[in-house]
Amino acid sequence: MIVGKKVARVDAYDKVTGVAKYTEDIVVPNCLVAKLVRSTIANGKVLSIDIEEAMKVKGVVKIFTCFDVPDIQFPTAGHPWSVEASHQDISDRKLLNERVRYYGDEIAVVVARDEVSAKRAVAKVKVEYEEYPPLLDIDSALDENATVLHKEVRPTNTIVKSNYKVGEINFDDLKDEKDLVYFDKKYSTQTVQHCHIELPVSKAYGENGKITVISSTQIPHIMRRVCGQALGIPWGKIRIIKPYIGGGFGNKQDVLYEPLNAWLCQQLGGKAVEILISREETFTSTRTRHAIQGHFRAYITKTGRLIGRKFYGKADNGAYAAHGHAIMANCGNLVRMLYQDEKVLEGTAHTVYTNRATAGAMRGYGIPQACFMQESFMDDMAYSLGIDPISIREQNMMKLGYVDLSTITCHSTGLQECIDIGKKYINWDEKRKTLGKEPLNKRRGVGMAIFCYKTGVYPISLETATANISLNQDGSVQLQMGATEIGQGADTAFSQMAAETIGISLENVHIVSFQDTDVTPFDTGAYASRQTYVSGGAIKKTAESFKRKVLDRAGRILNLLPENLDIKDDYIVLKRDGTRKMSMHDFAMEAIYSLKESQHITACETYDCKNNTYSFGATFAEVEVDCYFGKIKVLDVINIHDSGKLINPQLAEAQVHGGMSMALGYVLGENYIYDDKGKLLNGNLLDYKMPTSMDHPDFHVEFVQTDDPSGAYGNKSLGEPPTLTLAPAVRNAVLHATGIGINSLPLNPQKLIEEFKKNGLIE
């Protein structure tokens, strides 16, 4: 068995020795450099741009302004294309924008022979604006007197407002029922950034009548389509190459500056152009996690059974649609999926344009926000009712066989086991009784939270993937995927899957670790924790087809029936007793070089996924709170995950550690801070407070391995779930320690001190 083993990453050596080539490492001769001219207002219109002085800078080749680009609006979200217009992403931006919608919007671009010249020229560009009041929060954007940011696609600043209802009665009807307790609470989460190590970068050049773009992206095939749309040319005229990528976490699930780069190349007669965005520009002008406000109401029994709930969530989408309503809708979906009400649940999801940085996909896709709000609400109700927070969850959480109104089915669940493991690890029962009585400078508490998470996007959107496997002359195989390795270990997991299904050793699977849309089979890319589930299905289907072809040819060589043969440990063997008949090396030599019958054995299969399933898990945390200084110290924390069968336990544990680290920054300090003009004040790694290794406690990880029948190898999602529940678990531990629930993120010292004073805990 290779699947399920701890094996070293197939890309480990190249990455640790520096051999691996990222976009910036690929040398394109005579490459020009492009730098953006950005707006210095958050809301308004460009009236004129004076480039006369900028053009005098030595080394400047060309300057293009928002008045020069095609009048084509295009979408940027990394979603599969839909043939139905109503399901297509919102086309609300151009290559450069005359209508300014955030502080830092792209209004012109300088192309020069070197970076220094480009930057000098950018500083000399003069812009005249017509300025409007900035809309820096949801309420101001929804005001009837607010300027409409995208009149061409929406009549107001509402992107989409959607509703769902589960149950036959109305929520408000429950007010007449006896012996129910009513709760009404509001929560909110903040804007944060992905902070991947590698900055967004692309290089574009013309060749053979095509524009080739080398990009650090999670979605090469989708990027090809978007670039074609933005330039108004056939998609086949675009070629995307994705080398190794230094992190993305969803930021690179949007098409960022690649369409502009392709257009610059086109306008300059095919000359190579590079756009490298600075760290500061990455903060202001790529994508962020949505800030979301949630209003929860509930009727519940005194013992903790949910009778009915009503949820209204509003998301700040920033200046452009990007992924549009999908993230806020997903946030609302968790409210419905994780817990089931006895009589009714009503949900509303509302996504709004503002003059802040554009929000898009970020690890968890709306579920970290939903988990913080909902899991805080569950603890607040339990605290008020005087019942155990675990008990209230166990009474209401999803059970095996649950079928959501979206048709997603709970095929397997280890959620109860996850809770049991965490409860025992943290010594829950004893600490819930004894902690919370210490001096105010060392108050301790324990908290927990649970989650469910889908695996991929079906049936909301298309799920499809293709793999290609070819026999090499030495008996090894080439595995080529459209799915992308973005640092998470996908290439290793894919290689294990192929080796397992074919029956060969891992070292005899050679995976192509970059994507080229001219030759790589189609796949929508790395997002939604989908690749081992969906792309894994393509590998299994392709590997089985490849194996059948090998055994069919081996049968002719050996004069044996193919159904009596198998492949095991790099040998073709008799199925009945494992007797070795021919090595894969000898087979390949005969199959390829035979003068009687030369056959190049290749399999390429598409997996059209028509299923989905839920992963589950829990986080338990112990904290110490210095109430006088508002400082939280996480003393101990454990994540327990049910992600089905683990393809590689070592990679799985690393995934969880990384996700917990991201979540720690989310709960304790990370946050976008704007001035009243809409300018981001802390858009750099000095002022934006990410935790370092010195701020981390020891992260503990456990797995409950279920065998999910819908997964190709019994596996389920894992990439995003580690980020989901650490924040509410820490928040709930603070509630236990102090008796005060903080209803917004981050839990920074200033906020805690204010809340502690307001509630009389400190003077």
N, C-alpha and C positions, 0 to 999 in steps of 0.2 A: 504494500500500500504506500503510495506517495502522497495522495491527498490525505490530509490530517497530520502530516509529519512536520516537525520543525526543521526546515531546510534553509540554508543560507540564501539570501536574495541573489537572483541571477545577475543583477546590476551592481552588486555591492562593490566588487573590486574596482570597476571603472569609476564609480562615484567617489570612493574614499581615496583613490590615487590621483584623481583629477583628470583621468583619461576621458571621461564622459563629456560629450560636447552638447552644450546648451546653445540657444539661439545666438547669443553674443559671441560664442566661440567659433561660429561658422563664418569664415572670411569670404565676403563678396567683394571682388576687386572694384576699385574706383567708386566706392559707396559714398553717396552724398548724405548729409545729415539734415533732418528736419526738426524744427522746434516750433511749438505752438505759441501763438499770441492769444492770451486769455483775457476775458472780460474782467473789469475791475468794479463791476456792479453785479447785483444778484438778480435784478428784474428790470427789463427794459428792452431797448432796440438800438441797434447800431445804425447811426445816421450816416457816418462817413469814416473812412480809414485812410490816413495819409502815410504812404510808404516811401516818400521821396528820400528822406534822410536815411532810412533803413537800407534802401537799395545802394547807397553809396559805400556801405561797409564792405571792405575788401573780403572777398571770398563768397559773397552772397550770389547765388545763381538765379533765384526766382522767389517772389513772394506772391502767394495766393490769398485772397480774402474771401469772406463769406458771400461777396457779390460775384465771385468767379465760379463757384462750384455748381454742379448740375442741380436743377430744381427737382430733386428726387428725395422723397422721404422713405426711410427704411427702418426695419426693426433691428435690435441688437441682441435679443435674448437667445440663449443657447437652447432653444426648444426645437424638437422635430418640426419640420414643415407640415402644414395641413393643407389638403386639397380643398377643404371647406373654408371659405373666406371668413366665416364667423369665428373660426377657431385659430385664425392666424394672429401672430403677435402684432402689437400696435406699432405702426410705422409713423414715428413722431419726431425723427431727427434727420438732419442733413450732415454732410461731411464737415461743413463749417456752418455756424448758426448766426444769422442776422438777428433773429429774436433771441435775446439773452435770457436765460432762465436760472442761472446760478452763478455765484462768484467764482470765476474760473472757466466759464464756458468757452469753447473753442470758436474764435472768430476769424483767425487768420493763421497762416503757417509760413515760416521762412525756411527755404531750402538753401543750404550753403555747403561749401566744400569741407568744412570742419565744424565741430561743435562750438568752439569759441566764437567764430564769426556768426554763427546762427544766433547764439545768445545775445551778442552785441546788437545785432539787427533787431531782434525782438524788442529790446529795450528802447529802440528808437521809433517804433511804430506808434503813431498818434491816432487815438480813436475818439470820436464824438458820439455821445449816446443821448437817447431819450430815456430818462429813468423813471421807473414806477416804484411804488412802495414794495419792499420785499415781503414775501409771504413765508415766514420762517417757522410756522407751526400749522397743524391741521385746521385748527379753528379759524385762523385768519384766512387760510386758503379757501375755506368753505363759506366765508362771509359773502353775503349777496353783493357787496360792493367790491369784492376782490377782482383784480385783473385776471382774466382767464389765460392760462399759460399755453394752452394748446387748442385754440379755437378750431384749427383745421381738423382735429380728430375728436374733440370733446367740447360740448357747449358750456360745461362748468369745469371746475378743477377736480371733480370726481372722476376717477378712471373707471371703476366699476363698483357697484354696490350689489351684493348678492345675498340671498337668504336660503335657509333650509329649515325644515321642521320634521321632527320625529315624534309621532304620537297623534292620537285622535282629538285630544282636547287642546285648548289654549293655555299657555302658561298662567295668564292672569286669572283663569278660572280656579286655580289652586288656592287663592286667597280665602275662599269660603270653607276650605277643608279644615277640620279640627286637628289639634295635636301636631301641627307642623310648625317648624321654626323657619323663619324667613331671614335670608341673608342678602346683603346688597353691598358689593365691594368693587373698587376700581384699582387697577394695576397698570404699570407702564414699564416698557423697556427702552433702552437707549440705542443710539447709532454707534456702531463700531466698525472697524476695518479689519480686513483679512490678514494684513501684515506678512504676506508670503515673502520669502527671502529674495527671490528673483523678481525684478521689476518687470512690468509689461514692456515687451520689446518685440519689434518686427522689422524685417528687411524685405523689400520688394524689388524685383528686377524683371525685365522683359526677356523672353526667350522663346523662339519658335512660335511666335504669334500669340503667346500666352503671357499672363502676368503671374509670376511665382512669388508667393509670400511665405517667408520663413517666420514662424511665430511661436511664442510661448503661449499655448492655448490648450484648453481641455477639450475643444470641440472642433477639430480640423474640418470634418465634412460639413458641419453646419456653417462654419466660417466661410467655406467656399461659396455656399449659397448666398450668404448675406453680402459678401463682397460683390458678387455678380449683380445682386439686386441694387446695391448702392451705386454701382457704376452704370447700371442699365445695359449690361452686356450678358451674353449667354454664360451660364454658370460653368460650363466646360472650358471657358477661356481663362478661368482662374485655377491655379494650382496652389495648394497649401501644404507646406512641409512643417511637421511638428517634431522637433528633436526632444532631448530630455528637457524636463520642465522643473523649475525650482519652486514648486508650490503654486497653488491657485485658490483652493478652498472655496471655489464658486466665483471668485472675481474674474477668473479667466473662463467662466462659462458664459460670459458675455463677449460679443465681438466689440473690441475697444477701438483701437486706432488702425487696425489692418485695412479697412475700406479706404480710409484717407491715404494710407501709404500706397495702396494699389493705384489709387487715382493719381497721386503725385508721379508715380512711375510712368503711368500712361501719358500724362501731360508732358513729361520730359523725354518722350521718345524711347522709353524702355530703360532709361538709366536707373541704376540701383539707388535706392533711398532707404535710410534707416530712421525709424522713430523709436527713441528710447525715452520713456517717461521717468522723471525723477521720483524719489520717494515722496516729496511734498505733493507733486502732481498726482501720484497714486492715491494719496489721501483725499484730495479735493475733487478729482476728476475721473476716477474709475467707478467703482461700485462700493456700496456699504451694506451692512445688515440693517434691515428696516427697524426704525423705532415704531413700536406698536402700543396702542392704548387699548385696554380691555375692561369692559364693564360686565361683571358677573352678578347674576341674581339667582337665587335658589330657594326652593322649598324642600325641607329635609326633615326626616323623623328625628326624634331625640336620641335614637340609637345609631344614627348615621346613614340611613338609607336615603339616597337621592330620589325624590319624587318628581321633581321637575326643575329645569334650569333654563335661563335665558342669557345669551351671550351676545354682546355687540363689540366688535373689534374694529379699530381704525388704524390703518398703516400709513406712515409718512413715506411716500414713494420717491420724494425728491423731484428733480427737474425733468426727468424723462422716464418713460414707461419701463424700459428694460424688460423685466419679466412680468410687468403689469400686475394683474390681480392674483396671479398664481400663488404668490407667497402668502398673502393675507388669507386667501381661500384655504390654503393648506393649514395655516394657523387655526382657522375655524374648524377644519376637519378633525384635528386632534381632540378638540373639546368634545366632539361627537363620538369619536372612536374609542378613546381610552376608557371612558366611563359611560355606563348606560343608565338612564333614568327610568324609573318605574312607569311614569305616565307621559312625560313630554319633555322635549328639548327644542328650543327655538334658537337659531343662530343667525347672526348678520355679520358679514365681512365687508369692509368699506376701505377702498384704496384711494389715496388722494395725492395729487400733484402739489409740491411746495417748491420754494426756491432754495432748497438744500441740495447737497450732493445726491446724485442718483443712487437709489437703493436697488440691489439686485440679489442674485443668489449668494448665500453664504452658508457654510457648513451647517446643515440642519433645516434650511429652507422654510423658515417660519415656525418651526417646532421648538427651538430654544425659547422663543418669546412665549409661545403657547404653554410650554412646560412651566416656565417661571410663574406665569399668571395663574394657571389652573392649579398647579401644585401648591402655590401659596394660598389660594382660595380653599383648597381641601384642608390644609393645616389650620387656617384661620377658623373654619367651621368646627373642626375637631377640638381646637383649643377652647372655643366658646361653649361647646357642648360638654366638655370635660371627658372626651373619649380619646382613645389611642389613635394617633394619625395613621397607623398601619391598619387598624380595624376599619376605619372609614373607607380606606382604599380597597381592602379585600371584599367588602360588601358590594362595591360598585364597579370594579374593574372588569375589563374585557375577559371573557371566558372562551375556551376552545369551541370552535364552531360558529362564532359570531360572524354575521354577514352584514357588512355596512351597506348603506343605501347606494353607495358607489359600486357595489358588488364585490369589493375586496373582502376576502374570507380569512378568518383566523384558522389556518391549517395546522398550526402547532403552537404551543405556548409553554414556556418555562418560567413565566412571570412569578408564580407563587414560589417556586424554588429560588428565584433570584432574591425575593424578599426575605425568605427564610435564611439564606446564606448571609445576607447583609445584617439582618437582625442579630444573628448569633455573633458575627464578627465584631460588631460595634458594642456588644453587650447591652442591647437596647433596653430591655425591661428594667435592669438595675439602674442604668444611667438616667432613664426618664424619671425615676423616683428620686434619685439622690443629687443630680446636678441642678444648677440654677439657683443655688443658695450661697455661692461663694462671695467673697468681697467684690465690690463693683469694678475693681481693676483686673479681676481674673474670673469673671463669670463664665461658666462653661455650660454647654448644651449639646444635644445631639439632634439631628434632623435627617429626614429622608425624603425621597421623591421617586416616582416611577415614570416610565414612558412606554409608548408603543411607537413603532416607526414602520412605514411602508417600505417595500423593496422595489424600487423603480416607480414608473409613473402610469403604467397601465391600470385602469382603462381610461384615465383622464386624457392620455396622449399616447402616441405611438411608442411601442417598444420593439425594436428590431436590432439585430446584430448579425454580422457575417464573420466567419473565420476561414482561413486558407491554410492548408497543410500540404507540404510537398516533400517527397522522398529525396534525400541527398544520396550521392553515389556511395557513401560509406555506411549507409543504413540509418543515419540520423535523419531528423526531419526539420524542416523550416516551418515555423508557426508565425503567421502574419495576421495581425488583428487591426481592425479599425478602432477598437477600444484603446484608451490612452492610459499609459503609465504616467502619473503626475506626482510620484513620490510615495504613493500609498502601498506599493508592492504588487501592483496588478500583474506586471509581467511575470513575477515569480509564481503567483497563484495560477495564472493562465498556463504556464509551463507545467506545473504540477498536474493540472487537470488533463492536459493533452497526454502527458506521460502515463498517467493512470489509465486512461481510457484505451490508448493504443496498446500498452503493455511494454513500454520501453523505459529505460532509465532516464532520470531528469537531465543528466548531462548530455543526452542525445536529443534533447529538444532545444533548438536554437530559435529564440524568439526575435523577431525584428522589432527593436525597441524604439522605433520612431514611425510616424505615419506620414505618408505621401499620398494625397488624394488622387493622384493620377494612377497609382498602382495598388494602394491599400484597399482592402474590402471595406464596404460601408459599415459604419457604426455611428451612432449619434454622439458618443463620447462619455466622458467621466462626469457624472452628476447623479443625484438621487440614489446614491449607494446601490447602483443598478448593475455594475459590470460583472461581478462574479455570478450574479443571478441571471441576467439576460445574456451578456456576452459569454458567460460560462455555458449557457444552453447552446450557443452557437459552436463552442469548442467541442462539447460532447457530441453534438450531431455531426460535425465535420470529422471528428476523430473516429467515430463509429463508421462513417462512410469510407474514410481512408483505410481503416482496418479491414473492412470487407474487400476492398480492392486488392490490398496486399495478400490476403488469404486466398482470394480467387486466383491471383496469378501464382502464388506459391503452390496451390493445388495442382495447377497445370505443370509446374516444374517438377513436383514430387510425385505426380500421378496419384494424388490423394484427393478425396472430396474436401472442398473448402470448409464445409460444416464440421469436419472432424479435426480441424486445426485451430490453433489459438496462438497468440503472441504473449510471451511471458519473459521478463528479464532480458530483453533484446534478442530473444530466440523465437523462431517459429517452432511450435511444439505440438505434439499430439494432445488433443483436448482431454482424452480419457485418462492419461497417466502422466502427462507432462514431459514425455520423452522428447528431447531436443532433436529436431530434424535439420535445421538450417539456421545459421545466425542471420540477423538482419543485415549485417555487412555483406555476407555472401549473397543473400537474396537480392540486395540492391544492385550489386555488381552484375548479377545474372539478368535481372529484370531490365536494367538500363542498357547494358552493353551486349546483350545476346544478339547474335547474327540472325537467329531464327525469328525472334519477336522482341523488339525493343519497346519497352513501355515506360513512360514517365508518369509515375503515379502521383496524382494530385487530387485533393478533395477540397471543395469549396461549398459550404452550405449556409443558408440563411435560417436563423431562428426567429420566427415571428411570434413573440411572446404574448400570450393571451391569459396571463395569470399575474397574481401579486400575492404577497403574504406579509405578515407582521413580524418584526423583531420586537423584543421586549427587554426591559432591564430596570435596574434600580441603583440609586446612589445613596449611601449612608455617610454622614459626615459628623465629626466632632469638632467643635470650635471653642476658642477662648476669646472673650470680648473684654477689652479694656474700655469700659463705658465712659470714663473721663476723657479719653483721647479718641474715642470712636474707632478703635482699631480692632480688626478681626484677624485672628490667627487660626488658620485651619490646622488642627492638630493631627487629624486622621481622616482619611476618606477612602472609600472603596466603591468601585463601579462593578456591578455584576450584570452580565449580558447573556441573553439568549439570542444568538445569531445563527441558530441552526448548527449544522456540522461545520466545524472550522476547517478551512482549506489548509491554513498554516498557522498553528497556535502562536508561534513566535511573532509573526507579522500582525496577528490579531491583537496581541497584547500591546505591541508598539502603537497600533492604531488608537487603542483606548488611552494610552498614556498621552499621546498627542492631543486627543480630543479633550481630555481632562485639563490639560494645560491651557488650551484655548478658553475653556469654560471658566477657569480660575480668574483669568484677566477680565472676562465678561462680568463676573459677579463683583469683583473687588475694586475695579478702578477704570477700566477702559471706557471712553466716552468722547464724542465729538462736542467741542465747545465753540460756539459761534458768537460774533459780536452782533450788534443790532442792525448792521448793514448786510449781514449774511456772509461775512468773511470767516473762514475757519481759523481759529486761533492756535490750535495745537496739532496741526497737520504735519508732525514729524515724530521721529522715534525718541526724541528727548522729552518732549512735552506730553506726548500721548503715552499714558502710563501702562505699558505692558509688564507683566511679571517676568522676572528673570529666574534662572535656576535657583538663586538664593532665596526666592520668595515661595518656592514650591515645598509642600510637604511630600512625604513619600506617598506615591500613588499606588494603591493596591487594586488588583484586577482579578476577578474570577469569572468563569464561564459556565453556563448551564447549556450543555449541548443537546439540542433536540434534533430530530431528523425530519426536516420539513419535506413533505411529499411533492411540493410544487417546485422545489429547487433541483437543478440538474445534479447536484452532488449533496443534496440535503441541506444546502446553505441558505442563509438569509442575509439581509443588509447588516453592515457593521461600520462603514466609513464615517457616517455622520452621527449615529446614536451616542457615541461617547461625549459629545458636546452638550447633551440635552438637559441633564438633571442635576449636575453639580451645583448650578446657581440656585435653584429652589431648595436643594438639600441644605446648603450653607445658610440661606435665608431662614429656613425653618429651624435650623439649629440655633440661630440668633434669637428667634422667637422663643424657643425653649429656654435659652439662657437668661433672657431679659424680660420675657412676657410682652415684648413689643414686636409687632410684625411690620417690617418695612415693605412698602408696596411698590417700590420702583427700583430700578437698577441704574447705576452701580451702587453697591453698599460702601460708599467711600466715607471717610471720617466725618466730613462736614455734614453729610446727610444724617449719619447715625447720631451725632451729637445733637443736632436740631430735633430729631425725633425723640431722643431720650429726655431732652429738656421739656419738650411739649407734653410728654406723658408723665413727667414728674419723677423719672428715674434718677436724674441728676439735677443739680441746681444750675 
